[in-house]
Amino acid sequence: MLSRILNAVLLVLAGILVGAVGTVAHQIDVTWGVSIPIGLIGSLIAYTALLVGLRLLSSTRLPALLAALGAIGTILLFTQQSPGGSVLIPNTLAGQTWLVAPLLIAAVVVAWPDVRRSGSRPAPESAAGVSE
């Protein structure tokens, strides 16, 4: 029981870490003729890799959900204006993308069916009912 609680806390902390680092890094861009949002791309890849990895390693959706809740909670916390008036996620295209994309990614990853179970089903018979 204690190991499950500790595991859940560590999963939420991993999500918080990815959400916090992504919030700080999502504004980094490189200009090579055009502006490339390298920080946003890297942050979304790291977030997606965390959730997909947890979903593939576990037979349940709970680990991916806990990590997603930690990251999304952190992102939502950082959208708030600080007492000094600064905001870590500004109202820009990159900021709006960083606010919405993790929600959509989490919805897809958590809702995705378990691919390991689908391989154990018997093959369907042909339409005529005759096995080949």
C-alpha positions as CSV (number, residue, x, y, z in Angstrom):
1,M,0.0,0.0,0.0
2,L,2.8,2.4,0.9
3,S,4.6,1.6,-2.4
4,R,1.5,2.5,-4.4
5,I,1.1,5.8,-2.6
6,L,4.8,6.6,-3.1
7,N,4.5,5.6,-6.7
8,A,1.6,8.0,-7.2
9,V,3.4,10.8,-5.5
10,L,6.5,10.3,-7.7
11,L,4.3,10.2,-10.9
12,V,2.7,13.5,-9.9
13,L,6.1,15.0,-9.1
14,A,7.4,13.8,-12.5
15,G,4.5,15.6,-14.2
16,I,5.1,18.7,-12.1
17,L,8.8,18.7,-13.2
18,V,7.9,18.4,-16.9
19,G,5.2,21.0,-16.6
20,A,7.5,23.5,-14.8
21,V,10.5,23.0,-17.2
22,G,8.2,23.2,-20.2
23,T,6.6,26.4,-18.9
24,V,10.0,28.0,-18.6
25,A,11.4,26.6,-21.9
26,H,8.3,27.0,-24.2
27,Q,9.2,30.6,-25.0
28,I,12.7,29.7,-26.4
29,D,12.9,30.2,-30.2
30,V,15.6,30.2,-32.8
31,T,15.6,32.4,-35.8
32,W,17.0,31.0,-39.0
33,G,15.2,33.2,-41.5
34,V,12.0,32.4,-39.7
35,S,11.3,32.0,-36.0
36,I,11.2,28.3,-34.9
37,P,9.7,27.7,-31.5
38,I,12.3,25.1,-30.5
39,G,11.4,25.4,-26.8
40,L,7.7,24.7,-27.4
41,I,8.4,21.8,-29.7
42,G,10.9,20.3,-27.2
43,S,8.5,20.8,-24.3
44,L,5.6,19.1,-26.1
45,I,7.8,16.2,-27.2
46,A,9.1,15.7,-23.6
47,Y,5.5,15.9,-22.2
48,T,4.2,13.5,-24.8
49,A,7.1,11.1,-24.4
50,L,6.5,11.0,-20.6
51,L,2.8,10.2,-21.0
52,V,3.2,7.7,-23.8
53,G,6.0,5.9,-22.0
54,L,3.9,5.6,-18.9
55,R,0.9,4.4,-20.8
56,L,3.0,1.8,-22.6
57,L,4.7,0.5,-19.5
58,S,1.6,0.2,-17.4
59,S,-1.5,-2.0,-17.9
60,T,-3.7,0.8,-16.5
61,R,-4.2,4.4,-17.4
62,L,-3.6,5.7,-13.9
63,P,0.2,6.4,-14.1
64,A,-0.2,8.5,-17.3
65,L,-3.2,10.3,-15.7
66,L,-1.3,11.1,-12.5
67,A,1.6,12.6,-14.5
68,A,-0.7,14.5,-16.7
69,L,-2.6,16.0,-13.7
70,G,0.7,17.1,-12.2
71,A,1.9,18.8,-15.4
72,I,-1.5,20.4,-16.2
73,G,-1.9,21.6,-12.7
74,T,1.6,23.2,-12.8
75,I,0.9,24.8,-16.2
76,L,-2.4,26.2,-14.9
77,L,-0.7,27.5,-11.8
78,F,1.9,29.3,-13.9
79,T,-0.8,31.0,-16.0
80,Q,-1.7,33.1,-13.0
81,Q,-0.3,36.6,-12.5
82,S,2.2,36.8,-9.7
83,P,1.9,39.5,-7.0
84,G,4.7,41.4,-8.8
85,G,2.6,41.4,-12.0
86,S,4.7,39.0,-14.1
87,V,3.3,36.0,-16.0
88,L,5.3,32.9,-17.0
89,I,2.8,32.0,-19.8
90,P,2.1,35.1,-21.8
91,N,-0.9,35.5,-24.1
92,T,0.9,34.6,-27.3
93,L,0.6,31.8,-29.8
94,A,3.3,29.8,-28.1
95,G,1.7,30.5,-24.7
96,Q,-1.8,29.5,-25.9
97,T,-0.4,26.4,-27.5
98,W,1.4,25.4,-24.3
99,L,-1.8,25.9,-22.4
100,V,-4.1,23.8,-24.7
101,A,-1.8,21.2,-26.3
102,P,-1.0,19.3,-23.0
103,L,-4.7,18.9,-22.3
104,L,-5.3,17.5,-25.8
105,I,-2.3,15.2,-25.6
106,A,-3.3,13.9,-22.2
107,A,-6.9,13.2,-23.4
108,V,-5.6,11.2,-26.4
109,V,-2.9,9.3,-24.5
110,V,-5.1,8.4,-21.5
111,A,-8.1,7.4,-23.7
112,W,-5.9,5.3,-26.1
113,P,-6.8,1.6,-25.8
114,D,-4.3,-0.9,-24.5
115,V,-2.5,-2.3,-27.5
116,R,-1.2,-5.4,-25.7
117,R,-4.7,-6.7,-25.1
118,S,-5.9,-6.3,-28.7
119,G,-3.4,-8.9,-30.0
120,S,-4.9,-11.7,-27.9
121,R,-8.2,-11.7,-29.7
122,P,-9.0,-14.5,-32.2
123,A,-9.1,-13.5,-35.9
124,P,-12.6,-12.8,-37.2
125,E,-14.0,-15.2,-39.6
126,S,-14.7,-14.3,-43.2
127,A,-18.1,-12.9,-44.2
128,A,-19.2,-16.2,-45.6
129,G,-18.5,-17.9,-42.3
130,V,-15.9,-20.3,-43.8
131,S,-12.5,-20.3,-42.3
132,E,-9.6,-20.3,-44.8
